[in-house]
Amino acid sequence: MPLSRALRGISDRDSSGGASGDESADLQGGQTVISDSVVAKVAGVAARGVTGVHSLGSAPARAFGAIREALSGTDLSQGVSVTVSDSDVVVDIVIVAEYPTPVQQIAADVRASITRAIEDFLGLGVSAVNVTINDVHHPSEDDQTSRATASGTPRETPRESDNTMSASDKIKNTAEDLKGKANEAIGKATNDDSKVAEGRAEQASASAKKAGENIKDVFKD
């Protein structure tokens, strides 16, 4: 269903027709609707706080997430999907584990954290949390470059030794170009010359970086 569980807040009344409980309680009936995207975001936030979780989502999802983050901020529900019925929630989540934390322990902690967050914060029941480990991150991946620089021995990998853009740099450069185009379009639509200028400057910066990369490739060839 497009919207998750609807919780009805109908006030209880005693047999005499009067309101039960505290007389100051809200006696108005109504309906509280929690969207699936909210459930997914709560699950994502809960999972990110678990020790041993490096990141969420598959490699393509993380790449698109980097672009979205550059444009509009972090997607906290990345890597999370939920199925909500009238009685419970099923969560499917994809994570990258941090070595050397035991994978089974990470999965168990993720399940417990997500279940607790959804039940306590949203008041919904959780029937299952399915955890998929699709990659493992080793801390050495973050500091290999800094260690090589400190030792005076550059790390040799294909193309990196030639000072080419890394994959993450290319993604950021593409995001900067897209952001520039978006700002230019917004500026034109709102007659905001400063916004147009800002967008064009961002596009020019991205184009310059790409041109520099192309020049490097020419000289290498």
ABEGO torsion letter per residue (X at the ends): XABBBBBBBBBBBBAAGBBBEBAABBABBEBBBBBAAAAAAAAAAAAAABBGBABBEBAAAAAAAAAAAAAAEBBAABGBBBBBBAABBBBBBBBBBBOABBAAAAAAAAAAAAAAAAAAAAGBBBABBBBBBABBBBAAAAAAAAAAAAAGBBBBBBGAAAGBBBAAAAAAAAAAAAAAAAAAAAAAAAGBAAAAAAAAAAAAAAAAAAAAAAAAAAAAX
